[in-house]
Amino acid sequence: MSNTILDHVAEQRQALKKFIGNNMAKLGRKCSEHISNPEKLDKLLKAHFKGSNYCKYLWVLDHTGHQLTATVSRKKLKEEQRGRDRVSRPYMQRALTGDPFYLSDAYISRNRKRPSLTSVQTIFDDDGRAIGFLGADFDLRKLPYTAKLKLDKKGWMQMKGDPAIRGGLFAQQRTVSAMDEKIDDVLSLMTELILGHGVFHAKLHFSSSRATVWLVDSPFDYQLLNIDELTDASVCLAFAKRDYFDKAIVPRKKLVKIFQQFKKLRFADETIYLRSASLNVVNGKVGLNFSCDGSHYVSYDEFLEKDNKFWFGVK
């Protein structure tokens, strides 16, 4: 994940920690009044679900980490959980170090295989002594989300691919594909589809002679175009006429330059060459995958600044 996404994860965790922590602290104070009466604790936890839509399970432990109550959910009480030793669980190790409230990292639940969280609130008596622990499990689907993800439009990302492909790199050589033979026609058609027919994201697979395109009219789907369609100008008739997307940040005049740079990278070297390339005119990202199975994701303006010497060490 990019730093931007990780930053949003951190923001959301802080919001959830505050939200869950406040509720757990209130419920923990109520539990302290009945710590010696497991039946009343069961009823208290069950009643909590009437006003909460977020929690999956609740349970109370004694000060040694052994479960006093059943494991309580909205629909039932798991009586077999009473007496369970939870002291070895990671969340309890943190709670036993003295943290009054702990929210775990997200994990995949054992039974339902969903992203989940566990929180533990220390229960104190009137003198401030720890007398037990209130635990809660949460399904991430049920928790409120407050963080708003902003699209990352900056930063160069490079990713290494399959080591087996890199290891045999110099034993391979580019084979002329059907798209290579008609590359000018293909690039011209792709330019037209973007400028006049609502395509906002396109990926060209040079080696396998196909393309995938996403349209503003159906952004949750994509169209697969084979080489016959990519070399037939009349294919434009199959796509509705649409002006260049108003959310596009790539200038119209830059499209031809970007596609011509794709062509140069495809033919610049017989061993290290471009296998596929993509352009998204909304976020301005160019994606490149080379024969060494290395991938790059870069903004279109940075991409246009680099020449063959940068990519291959040659003019």
GUTOR-235564 format. One line per 4 residues: their letters; for each residue y, z, x of C-alpha. Coordinates in nm, 2 decimals, padded with zeros to 4 digits. Example, Ala and Ser with C-alpha at 12.3 -4.5 7.8 and 13.67 -1.06 7.14 Angstrom:
// residues 2
AS) -00.45:00.78:01.23  -00.11:00.71:01.37
// end
This chain:
// residues 315
MSNT) 00.00:00.00:00.00  00.35:-00.07:00.11  00.59:00.22:00.19  00.78:00.14:-00.13
ILDH) 00.47:00.21:-00.35  00.39:00.52:-00.15  00.74:00.64:-00.20  00.70:00.60:-00.58
VAEQ) 00.37:00.79:-00.56  00.55:01.07:-00.39  00.82:01.07:-00.66  00.57:01.07:-00.94
RQAL) 00.37:01.36:-00.78  00.69:01.57:-00.76  00.77:01.50:-01.12  00.41:01.59:-01.23
KKFI) 00.40:01.90:-01.01  00.71:02.03:-01.18  00.59:01.94:-01.53  00.23:02.07:-01.48
GNNM) 00.35:02.37:-01.28  00.59:02.50:-01.55  00.32:02.48:-01.81  00.05:02.63:-01.60
AKLG) 00.28:02.92:-01.50  00.35:03.00:-01.87  -00.02:02.98:-01.96  -00.11:03.19:-01.65
RKCS) 00.11:03.47:-01.77  -00.06:03.48:-02.11  -00.40:03.48:-01.93  -00.31:03.79:-01.73
EHIS) -00.30:03.99:-02.05  -00.67:03.92:-02.12  -00.82:03.88:-01.77  -01.08:04.14:-01.85
NPEK) -01.18:03.98:-02.19  -01.34:03.63:-02.14  -01.38:03.57:-02.51  -01.01:03.61:-02.57
LDKL) -00.94:03.39:-02.27  -01.16:03.12:-02.43  -00.96:03.14:-02.75  -00.63:03.13:-02.56
LKAH) -00.73:02.82:-02.37  -00.86:02.65:-02.68  -00.54:02.72:-02.86  -00.34:02.56:-02.58
FKGS) -00.49:02.22:-02.67  -00.31:02.23:-03.00  00.02:02.18:-02.83  -00.08:01.97:-02.53
NYCK) -00.20:01.61:-02.51  -00.23:01.60:-02.14  -00.50:01.83:-02.02  -00.87:01.74:-02.01
YLWV) -01.03:02.08:-01.92  -00.91:02.44:-01.87  -01.09:02.73:-01.71  -01.02:03.08:-01.57
LDHT) -01.17:03.23:-01.26  -01.17:03.59:-01.13  -01.00:03.68:-00.80  -01.32:03.58:-00.60
GHQL) -01.33:03.22:-00.75  -01.61:03.28:-01.00  -01.56:03.14:-01.35  -01.49:03.39:-01.62
TATV) -01.45:03.15:-01.92  -01.63:02.85:-02.04  -01.49:02.52:-01.94  -01.27:02.45:-02.24
SRKK) -01.18:02.10:-02.37  -01.01:01.99:-02.69  -01.35:01.93:-02.86  -01.59:02.19:-02.71
LKEE) -01.66:02.48:-02.48  -01.90:02.42:-02.19  -02.07:02.76:-02.19  -02.30:02.66:-01.91
QRGR) -02.00:02.66:-01.67  -01.94:03.03:-01.72  -02.01:03.22:-01.40  -01.98:02.90:-01.19
DRVS) -01.89:02.96:-00.82  -01.59:02.74:-00.75  -01.48:02.90:-00.43  -01.60:02.62:-00.21
RPYM) -01.40:02.35:-00.40  -01.10:02.21:-00.20  -00.85:02.31:-00.46  -00.97:02.67:-00.45
QRAL) -00.95:02.67:-00.07  -00.58:02.60:-00.11  -00.53:02.85:-00.39  -00.70:03.12:-00.19
TGDP) -00.46:03.08:00.10  -00.19:03.22:-00.12  -00.03:02.92:-00.28  00.08:03.03:-00.63
FYLS) 00.04:02.68:-00.76  -00.15:02.38:-00.62  -00.18:02.02:-00.74  -00.46:01.82:-00.58
DAYI) -00.44:01.47:-00.46  -00.58:01.21:-00.70  -00.95:01.16:-00.69  -01.22:00.96:-00.89
SRNR) -01.39:01.20:-01.14  -01.76:01.25:-01.09  -01.87:01.17:-01.45  -01.62:00.93:-01.61
KRPS) -01.52:00.76:-01.28  -01.15:00.78:-01.36  -00.85:00.88:-01.14  -00.79:01.25:-01.20
LTSV) -00.60:01.55:-01.08  -00.69:01.92:-01.06  -00.43:02.20:-01.06  -00.48:02.57:-00.99
QTIF) -00.23:02.85:-01.09  -00.27:03.20:-00.95  -00.27:03.47:-01.22  -00.08:03.78:-01.12
DDDG) -00.07:04.13:-01.28  00.25:04.32:-01.35  00.26:04.45:-00.99  00.24:04.09:-00.85
RAIG) -00.12:04.12:-00.73  -00.35:03.81:-00.77  -00.62:03.89:-01.03  -00.75:03.55:-01.11
FLGA) -00.69:03.17:-01.12  -00.62:02.93:-01.40  -00.76:02.58:-01.34  -00.69:02.25:-01.52
DFDL) -00.83:01.90:-01.49  -00.62:01.60:-01.59  -00.70:01.24:-01.65  -00.42:01.02:-01.50
RKLP) -00.43:00.80:-01.81  -00.31:01.10:-02.02  -00.03:01.22:-01.80  00.33:01.12:-01.85
YTAK) 00.48:00.88:-01.60  00.84:00.90:-01.49  00.86:00.69:-01.18  00.98:00.33:-01.22
LKLD) 00.83:00.10:-00.96  01.09:-00.14:-00.80  00.96:-00.46:-00.66  00.96:-00.47:-00.28
KKGW) 01.15:-00.78:-00.18  01.18:-00.70:00.19  00.96:-00.65:00.49  00.71:-00.86:00.68
MQMK) 00.35:-00.77:00.63  00.07:-00.90:00.85  -00.30:-00.83:00.77  -00.60:-00.91:00.99
GDPA) -00.90:-01.07:00.81  -01.27:-01.10:00.88  -01.35:-01.02:01.24  -01.64:-01.26:01.23
IRGG) -01.41:-01.55:01.16  -01.17:-01.44:01.43  -01.45:-01.41:01.68  -01.56:-01.77:01.62
LFAQ) -01.21:-01.91:01.60  -01.22:-02.14:01.90  -01.56:-02.29:01.80  -01.40:-02.44:01.48
QRTV) -01.17:-02.73:01.42  -00.97:-02.84:01.12  -01.15:-03.09:00.89  -00.92:-03.33:00.71
SAMD) -00.93:-03.24:00.34  -00.85:-03.45:00.04  -00.52:-03.26:00.01  -00.43:-03.33:00.37
EKID) -00.46:-03.71:00.30  -00.22:-03.68:00.00  -00.01:-03.38:00.11  00.33:-03.54:00.05
DVLS) 00.24:-03.63:-00.30  00.10:-03.29:-00.37  00.41:-03.11:-00.23  00.64:-03.33:-00.43
LMTE) 00.44:-03.26:-00.75  00.45:-02.89:-00.68  00.82:-02.90:-00.63  00.86:-03.07:-00.97
LILG) 00.64:-02.82:-01.15  00.85:-02.53:-01.01  01.19:-02.69:-01.08  01.12:-02.85:-01.41
HGVF) 00.81:-02.71:-01.58  00.82:-02.33:-01.55  00.59:-02.26:-01.26  00.72:-01.95:-01.08
HAKL) 00.43:-01.88:-00.85  00.21:-02.14:-00.68  -00.07:-02.11:-00.42  -00.19:-02.42:-00.23
HFSS) -00.54:-02.41:-00.09  -00.52:-02.69:00.17  -00.87:-02.66:00.30  -01.04:-02.67:-00.05
SRAT) -00.79:-02.91:-00.20  -00.68:-02.71:-00.51  -00.39:-02.51:-00.63  -00.33:-02.21:-00.87
VWLV) -00.01:-02.19:-01.06  00.15:-01.92:-01.28  00.40:-02.02:-01.55  00.68:-01.83:-01.71
DSPF) 00.53:-01.92:-02.06  00.20:-01.74:-01.98  00.26:-01.51:-01.68  -00.06:-01.31:-01.73
DYQL) -00.28:-01.62:-01.68  -00.30:-01.89:-01.42  -00.39:-02.26:-01.42  -00.62:-02.41:-01.17
LNID) -00.54:-02.77:-01.06  -00.79:-02.98:-00.87  -00.70:-03.26:-00.63  -00.72:-03.53:-00.89
ELTD) -00.46:-03.35:-01.10  -00.25:-03.26:-00.80  -00.22:-03.63:-00.70  -00.15:-03.76:-01.05
ASVC) 00.22:-03.75:-01.14  00.14:-03.77:-01.51  00.01:-03.42:-01.50  00.36:-03.30:-01.55
LAFA) 00.32:-03.42:-01.91  00.07:-03.13:-01.97  00.34:-02.87:-01.89  00.64:-02.79:-02.12
KRDY) 00.98:-02.89:-01.98  01.15:-02.57:-01.85  01.46:-02.53:-01.64  01.43:-02.36:-01.31
FDKA) 01.36:-02.00:-01.38  01.68:-01.80:-01.42  01.52:-01.50:-01.24  01.43:-01.70:-00.93
IVPR) 01.60:-01.59:-00.61  01.48:-01.88:-00.40  01.76:-02.15:-00.40  01.66:-02.48:-00.54
KKLV) 01.75:-02.66:-00.22  01.52:-02.44:-00.02  01.20:-02.54:-00.20  01.15:-02.87:-00.02
KIFQ) 01.22:-02.70:00.32  00.96:-02.43:00.24  00.69:-02.68:00.15  00.77:-02.90:00.45
QFKK) 00.72:-02.59:00.67  00.38:-02.54:00.50  00.29:-02.90:00.60  00.40:-02.84:00.96
LRFA) 00.18:-02.53:00.99  -00.11:-02.71:00.84  -00.10:-02.99:01.10  00.05:-02.82:01.40
DETI) -00.28:-02.73:01.57  -00.64:-02.83:01.52  -00.78:-02.48:01.58  -00.52:-02.24:01.44
YLRS) -00.39:-02.39:01.12  -00.28:-02.30:00.77  -00.56:-02.27:00.52  -00.36:-02.17:00.22
ASLN) 00.00:-02.08:00.13  00.18:-01.94:-00.17  00.54:-01.91:-00.29  00.68:-01.68:-00.56
VVNG) 01.03:-01.79:-00.65  01.10:-01.46:-00.84  01.03:-01.21:-00.56  01.10:-01.47:-00.29
KVGL) 00.77:-01.40:-00.11  00.58:-01.65:00.10  00.21:-01.59:00.16  00.02:-01.75:00.45
NFSC) -00.35:-01.75:00.54  -00.45:-01.90:00.87  -00.78:-02.03:01.01  -00.81:-01.71:01.21
DGSH) -00.82:-01.53:00.87  -00.49:-01.36:00.94  -00.25:-01.33:00.65  00.13:-01.29:00.64
YVSY) 00.36:-01.20:00.36  00.73:-01.26:00.43  01.05:-01.34:00.25  01.13:-01.71:00.22
DEFL) 01.45:-01.68:00.43  01.27:-01.51:00.72  00.99:-01.77:00.69  01.24:-02.06:00.72
EKDN) 01.39:-01.90:01.03  01.07:-01.93:01.22  00.95:-02.25:01.39  00.62:-02.36:01.54
KFWF) 00.69:-02.18:01.86  00.69:-01.85:01.68  00.36:-01.92:01.50  00.17:-02.09:01.78
GVK) 00.36:-02.03:02.10  00.43:-02.41:02.13  00.71:-02.64:02.04
// end
